[in-house]
Amino acid sequence: MQTLVPLIGVTLFFGASAMAGEFYVAPGGDDSAKGTALSPWATLQHAVDAAAAGDTIVLRDGAYAGCRIRRSGEEGKPIMLKAEHKWGAIIKGPGEKCRRKAVIEIVADDSQSRIGCWTLDGLDVDGSNAEDCIMPTVTTHVAVTDCRLHDSGFPCIMAGHSDYMILENNVAFGSKRSHGIYVANSASHGIIRGNRSYSNAKCGIHMNGDLSCGPDGLMHDWTVERNVVYDNALVTGGGAINCDGVVDSIFRNNLLYRNHRTGMTFYSIDAAIGSSRNLIANNTVVMAADGSWPVVMPKADAHPSPTANRFFNNILLPGRDTLGSILVWSSDVPGFESDHNVTCGRFSIDGSDALIDVAKWRAYGYDRHGVVAKVEELFVDVSKDDYRLKEDSPAIAAGMALKEVADDIAGARRATAAGYDIGCFQRTK
């Protein structure tokens, strides 16, 4: 959990009770009732308007209209909105106070004051009659955990100007025209962990600095780990994990497979500079047959190009022989490092699809300890989406030990006598 920072400029509202309480909402309830377990409220909007710092709102199983959250919790006393049973509370369609066509909006009435300290947990948010499932805007310390977010017109979650955000163990799928998870607008110090994002029109996870929306146009200090991202870019382009202006961040132990455009992309179009100074380690990226490159780091047109990204211990395999594993905009990108990766042995050093072989790649100083392998040599059973390393996989004990990656996607310890494996899985008996 990130350390809390003072909530400077956060708009605070106080409910009738000075003490934290637990309140219930249920189909057939009454908003004029007490909000107790025996006398629950009826609507989600009434509950979020009444809640104060430290309160918990419990949603009984059933269907509800969405809401607009306009008040804050406090440091150490967040307001929690949770389902009594995971995914038993189904939130569908914008509520009467929603202004932005999202099912759940977290934004102040003036759209400028910063709303803070909320946790949304275990909800099923159906976006089939909305643009977004959940939309935090100008927030701090908002957490969305264990939620099911699906079938929205645009992103399942669309977060803008949202610092210290935690998105953990959610399922995001079925965006008709956009991304599963989208965080943007110079948001910093966030965590995207343990989510499944799949079958979305564009990206599985998209991160965008958006300089045009205000300074500094960069996404600082993000941890993106243990996510499973697959079968995205079904309708239009987009990377499984797409990074426009993400800096000083870590991407580790992610599993990306059967995506139909790019795998992990580090670039600049809207951001102040290309995604730079990131550690990309122990990810497994296996592209669909109609997909593109597993790693793309292209030259930027209007802003400084990406630099100083470090790629270690990744499995990076394209879906066809006409493409390579890593595409960079130059053979001497400042600060670029790449080693101990499993690749197909084909690369680009000029930002095009013109390929060079592994010998030329190594001559530039890259992947001198890398492994060249094919999909069938590495994994237990790709036909069943089982990307654990098989017993004789060449990725076993071929990695370099990294203090930043102490365990694997499933929590298994990396530092074992058997050696440090490449990819998101450490083989265990």
PyMOL commands that set and color helices and strands:
alter all, ss='L'
color gray80, all
select helices_A, chain A and resi 44-50+211-213+358-363+375-378+382-384
alter helices_A, ss='H'
color red, helices_A
select strands_A, chain A and resi 22-25+56-59+62-64+67-69+79-83+89-92+102-106+115-121+124-126+132-145+148-150+157-163+166-168+171-173+181-184+191-193+196-198+205-208+219-220+223-225+228-230+241-244+246-247+250-252+255-257+264-267+279-281+284-286+295-297+310-312+315-317+326-328+337-339+342-343+346-348+356-357+371-372+379-381+386-389
alter strands_A, ss='S'
color yellow, strands_A
deselect
rebuild
show_as cartoon
